[in-house]
Each structure stands twice: as structure tokens, then as C-alpha cells.
Amino acid sequence: MERRNANANNPQAHAQLATLHYLTTPTTLNTLTLSLRYFCRSIELNDTYLRGFYGLKLVTQKLIPLLSDSTSLKRNNSDEDEAGPPPKLEAVKKLEELATSKLAEIVRQHGSGKKEWQGLNEAEVAAARELLDRDGKVER
């Protein structure tokens, strides 16, 4: 019988791994690709996971310029081992749009006072609101 890792279906574990890759210095296409994959897995496991969408927005904002620059793609091709091939630019743009709309929904729902949205960490909601404000994408 195959033994499964207890954290395999834990969105927090995936978000923590994603954060570690995101914060890795120096930031490379490889580390950002790994971070993107882990953040995607965290929101796949929990489609209202604020921390997952927050991280997804941050990592896509870093990836878009890197993927747009063909010289950085060529330079980082040797870095592909662990992360696999880099994601497609259009896919990353769509993920950034998804993260933005989902964060806006979470912030809006939390602000509406609905009971099911009140268990969120206030500091995380404030950080999400600030991130959206920086982009001019928060709806009040």
C-alpha cells in the first residue's frame, strides 16, 4: 500500500513552499516557475484561499516581465531542471487576472460583513486590499 504525504492536499503547505521559492535569492525564472506551480496548487485545493491568491498575484507580476524578455528566457533555459519548462506568457497573464478578480471578490465579501467571510485574518485582508489599491483594481 502506497503511503501518501500528509501535506499533499494541504493548501497552506503548498503556499508555504511557494513562498519559499518566491523569496529565494536570486530570483530566477526557475524559482518563480516553482512558486507559481505551488501557489496554483494551493488555490486548486481551496478556491477561496486568500494567501494563495495573494502569492499568485505577486509571482505573476514578477513573471510577466521576465517572460516578455526573450533574452532572460534564453539565459534561464539551463535552469529548467527542477521546475520544468517556463509557463507561457498568456497563461501567466490569465492567472494574474484570475488572482486579481478573486482577491477583489474576497476583499469585497469580507467587507460586506457576511458571516462566512469573517474568519479571515484581518492583516491578510488589509494586505490584499493594499495590493489591489497599488494596481488601482479594488472595487469599493
N, C-alpha and C positions, 0 to 999 in steps of 0.2 A: 504494500500500500504506500502510495506516494505521500510524503508529508509536505504540507503547504506552509509557507511562511505566514505567520500571524499578521504581519503588516501588509500583505499583498493587496488587501481590499480596504485599507485604511487611508482615507483621503489626506489626513494630517501627515501621515508618514511620507506620502508622495510629495506633498507640498514642502515638507522639511528637506527632502532630498533635492527638490527643485531649487529651493532657496540656497542650499549649499553650492550647487553648481552655478547659480546666478551670481553668487558673491565671490566665486573663485577668481583669484587674480593670477595672471592676467586674464581678462575676459577674451575668450576666443569663440569662434563660430561653433566649435565642438562643445564647449561648456554651455553656451546658450541653447544649442540644439537639445542637449540633455535636459536642461532646465525646462525648456518648452514641453518636452515629452512628459516629464513628471508633473508639471502643472496641468497639462491636458488630462492626465490620468486622474489627478485629484478631483477635477470637476466632472469627469466621467463617473466617478464613484459617488459624487454628491453635487448635483447640479445647482445648489444654492450656496456652495462653499465660498464665502467671501474672500478668504485668504487665497484660495486657488485662482479666482478671477483677478484679484489684485496682482498676484505674481505673474499671471498670464499677460496682463496688460503691460507690466513693466518689461518683461522679457521680449515681447513682440515689439515694443518701442525701441529696444536695442537691436533686435534682429533686422528690422526693416531696412535701416541704413546699411548694415553690413551686407545684406543680400542684394541690395541695389548696386553696390560697388563690386563690379566684376573682378577687380584686382584683389580684393580681400577674399573673394571666393576661391580664386586660383591659389592664393598664398596659404589658405587654410585647408586645402584639399587633402594634404597629408595628415591632417588632424582627425580624419573621418573615422578611425578605428572604432572607438567605443560608442559614439553617437550615431554612426551610420551616415548616410548622405544628408546634407543640409536640407531643410524644408524648402518648398517652393515659395517664392516671394508672395504670390497671390494667396496661397493658403495662410501665410502668416498675417497678411493684411485682413483676411476674413476673420481670423482668430482674434486679432486686435479689435475689430468691430464688435465681435461677439462679447469679448471681455468688457468693452465699454458699455454696451447696452445692458449686459447683465449686472454690472456694478451700479449703473444708474437705477435699474429696477430695484436692486437690493437697498440702496440708499433711500429711494423713494418709499418703498414699502416699510422700511424701518421708521422713517419719519412720519408715516401715516398713523402710527400707533397701533397697528394691527397686532393682536396678541402673538400670533405665530412668528412674527419677525422681531420680537422684543428680546429674545435670548442672545442676540449678537453682542459681541464685545464693542462697547462704545468707542474705544480708541481705534479699533479697526474700521468701524463705520466712518469715523471722522477722517481717517487716513484715506479711505476710498473717496469720500466727498472731496477732499483736497486734491487728490489725483485727477478726478474728473474736472474740478474747477480749473486746474492748470491747463487742461485741454479745452476748457470752455464748453464742456459737454454735460454739465449737470443740469437737470431739469428740476425746478422747484415748484 
